[in-house]
Amino acid sequence: MRSVVRAGPDDRTVRARVRDEAIELVAVQGLDALTARAVAERAGVSPGSVINNFGSMAGLRAACDDHVAAIIREEKMKALSAGLAFDVVGALREAEAGPLAAHLAAYLAAVLAEDSPAVAHLVDEMVDDAQAYLEAGVASGMIMPSADPRGRAVVMTLSSLGSLVMHRHLRRLLDVDLTARGSDPADLTPYLAPLYEQYAGGLFTDEFGQRANAAVQQLRADRSRPPGDTKTGDAAGPEGSNE
């Protein structure tokens, strides 16, 4: 995996440098490699400085998670606020050249499989962000409104993160590596083409989509009924009816 190229002098604070090096370390070597000594060696500081800046390794991990989520949130919000003028190819190229570009996806792929409160917090944060930028997309005319904005944000976020967790299978099946992208956005087209097709055109025909949606709404209504109420749909007739 290539390293991030930073032009000119490195004017980051010690805290930012340690955080960024920790993200790259996890992206390249996995969570098991995240130690104060390893991060300190990469950042050119002492192990004590790592702890002093973050309080603990858990504090460093939380800072890494928050920073990765913040970068994704900023990029997504900018894209979905642009509306129909959004430049897909330009955005891909800009993201590739952005901060920690080569390591964001690989970092997420490394941490998401862990079952921990830290990962739960990260996922919750990303779902909250997704709901906000999807609503920005609705306002800009780019995204269709949803009857359940929160549910949509949850499903879309988990689906997207699942692609990162399963990135080895994606590489095997489509020859696309989301965790080590090249500089050419065309490398992602075997993944992006069916993804945009699914989002833009949908999967079901209009007729079946309407039937499926009606069935799900009926299930939702059934679920909300008090225990013992066996009425379904309109079959029982209006309240008080003798029919």
C-alpha positions in Angstrom: 0.0 0.0 0.0 1.4 3.4 -0.9 2.1 6.1 1.6 0.4 9.5 1.7 2.6 12.1 -0.1 2.7 15.4 1.7 4.2 18.3 -0.2 6.3 20.9 1.7 7.1 21.1 5.4 5.1 19.0 7.8 3.3 21.7 9.9 1.0 19.3 11.7 0.9 19.4 15.5 2.5 16.5 17.4 -1.0 15.3 18.2 -2.1 15.3 14.6 1.0 13.6 13.4 0.7 10.8 16.0 -3.0 10.4 15.1 -2.3 10.2 11.3 0.6 7.8 11.8 -1.6 5.6 13.9 -4.3 5.5 11.2 -1.7 4.5 8.6 -0.2 1.9 10.9 -3.6 0.2 11.4 -4.3 0.5 7.7 -1.1 -1.3 6.7 -0.6 -3.7 9.6 -3.9 -4.1 11.4 -5.1 -3.3 14.9 -2.6 -5.7 16.6 0.2 -3.5 15.4 -1.2 -0.4 17.3 1.2 0.1 20.1 2.7 3.3 21.6 6.2 2.2 20.6 5.2 1.5 17.0 3.3 4.8 16.6 6.0 6.8 18.3 8.7 5.3 15.9 6.6 6.3 12.9 5.8 9.8 14.2 9.3 10.6 15.4 8.3 11.1 19.1 8.7 9.1 22.3 6.2 6.5 23.5 5.5 8.7 26.5 4.5 11.6 24.1 1.9 9.3 22.5 0.3 8.6 25.9 0.6 12.2 27.1 -1.2 13.5 24.0 -4.1 11.1 24.1 -4.3 9.9 27.7 -4.1 6.2 26.7 -4.0 4.0 23.7 -7.8 3.8 23.9 -7.8 7.6 23.6 -5.6 7.5 20.6 -7.9 4.9 19.0 -11.0 7.1 19.7 -9.2 10.1 18.1 -8.4 8.0 15.0 -12.0 6.8 14.7 -13.3 10.4 15.1 -10.9 11.8 12.5 -11.7 9.1 9.9 -15.5 9.7 10.4 -15.0 13.5 10.2 -13.2 13.2 6.8 -15.9 11.0 5.4 -18.6 13.2 6.8 -17.1 16.3 5.2 -16.6 14.7 1.8 -20.1 13.2 1.7 -21.8 16.4 2.9 -19.9 18.4 0.2 -20.9 16.0 -2.5 -24.6 15.6 -1.6 -25.0 19.4 -1.1 -23.8 20.0 -4.6 -27.0 18.6 -6.1 -27.3 17.8 -9.8 -24.0 19.7 -10.5 -22.0 17.1 -8.6 -18.9 16.0 -10.6 -18.6 12.2 -9.8 -15.2 11.7 -11.6 -13.8 15.0 -10.1 -14.8 14.0 -6.6 -13.2 10.6 -7.0 -9.9 12.2 -8.1 -10.1 14.8 -5.3 -10.7 12.1 -2.7 -7.8 10.1 -3.9 -5.5 13.1 -3.4 -7.0 14.0 -0.1 -5.6 13.6 3.4 -4.9 9.9 4.3 -6.6 9.0 1.0 -4.8 5.7 0.7 -5.6 4.6 4.2 -9.1 5.6 5.2 -10.8 2.5 3.7 -8.1 0.2 4.9 -8.3 1.6 8.4 -12.1 1.0 8.5 -11.7 -2.5 7.0 -9.2 -3.3 9.8 -11.3 -2.1 12.7 -14.9 -2.8 11.7 -14.7 -6.6 12.2 -13.9 -6.0 15.9 -16.9 -6.4 18.3 -16.3 -3.7 20.8 -18.0 -0.5 22.2 -15.4 1.5 20.3 -16.6 0.1 17.0 -20.2 0.5 18.0 -19.6 4.1 18.7 -17.9 4.6 15.3 -20.7 2.9 13.4 -23.3 5.0 15.3 -21.4 8.2 14.5 -21.3 7.2 10.8 -25.0 6.4 10.7 -25.8 9.8 12.3 -23.6 11.5 9.7 -25.2 9.5 6.8 -28.7 10.6 7.9 -27.5 14.2 7.9 -25.9 14.1 4.5 -28.7 12.1 2.9 -31.1 14.8 4.0 -28.8 17.3 2.5 -29.0 15.3 -0.7 -32.8 15.4 -0.5 -32.7 19.2 -0.1 -30.3 19.6 -3.0 -32.5 17.6 -5.4 -30.0 14.7 -5.6 -31.6 12.1 -3.4 -35.2 11.0 -3.2 -37.0 11.5 0.1 -37.5 8.5 2.4 -40.5 7.5 4.5 -37.9 6.3 7.0 -34.8 8.5 6.9 -33.1 6.9 9.9 -33.7 3.4 8.7 -32.4 4.2 5.3 -29.2 5.7 6.8 -28.7 2.6 8.9 -29.1 0.1 6.0 -27.0 2.1 3.5 -24.2 2.7 6.0 -24.0 -0.9 7.1 -24.1 -2.0 3.5 -21.3 0.3 2.5 -19.2 -0.7 5.5 -19.9 -4.3 4.8 -18.2 -3.9 1.4 -15.1 -2.8 3.3 -15.2 -5.7 5.7 -15.6 -8.1 2.7 -13.0 -6.3 0.6 -11.0 -9.4 -0.1 -14.0 -11.1 -1.7 -14.7 -7.9 -3.7 -11.1 -8.0 -5.0 -11.5 -11.7 -5.8 -14.8 -11.4 -7.6 -14.6 -8.0 -9.3 -10.8 -7.2 -9.2 -11.5 -4.0 -7.2 -9.6 -3.3 -4.0 -11.3 -0.7 -1.9 -8.5 -0.6 0.6 -5.6 0.2 -1.8 -7.0 2.3 -4.6 -4.8 3.5 -7.5 -4.8 7.0 -8.8 -7.2 6.3 -11.6 -10.9 6.4 -10.7 -11.5 3.9 -13.6 -10.1 1.2 -11.3 -13.3 1.4 -9.3 -15.8 1.1 -12.2 -16.4 -2.6 -11.8 -17.8 -1.8 -8.3 -19.3 1.7 -9.0 -21.2 0.7 -12.1 -23.5 -1.8 -10.5 -23.7 0.3 -7.3 -24.9 3.4 -9.2 -27.2 1.2 -11.3 -28.8 -0.1 -8.2 -29.2 3.3 -6.6 -30.3 5.1 -9.8 -32.6 2.5 -11.5 -33.5 0.3 -8.6 -33.8 -3.5 -8.7 -37.5 -4.2 -8.7 -40.0 -3.3 -11.4 -42.5 -0.6 -10.4 -45.3 -3.2 -10.1 -43.5 -5.5 -7.8 -41.9 -2.7 -5.9 -45.4 -1.3 -5.0 -46.6 -4.8 -4.0 -43.5 -5.4 -1.8 -43.7 -2.0 -0.2 -47.4 -2.5 0.6 -46.6 -5.9 2.2 -43.9 -4.4 4.3 -46.2 -1.6 5.4 -48.8 -4.2 6.4 -46.2 -6.1 8.5 -45.2 -2.8 10.2 -48.9 -2.1 11.0 -49.3 -5.7 12.3 -46.3 -5.3 14.5 -47.7 -2.1 16.1 -51.0 -3.7 17.1 -51.6 -4.6 20.8 -51.1 -8.3 21.7 -54.3 -10.3 21.0 -55.5 -8.0 18.2 -55.7 -10.4 15.2 -57.2 -7.9 12.7 -55.2 -7.5 9.5 -55.5 -4.9 6.8 -59.0 -3.9 5.8 -60.4 -7.4 6.2 -62.1 -6.6 9.6 -64.0 -3.6 8.2 -64.6 -0.3 9.9 -64.7 -0.2 13.7 -68.2 -1.0 15.0 -69.3 -2.6 11.7 -71.4 -5.8 11.8 -69.9 -7.0 8.6 
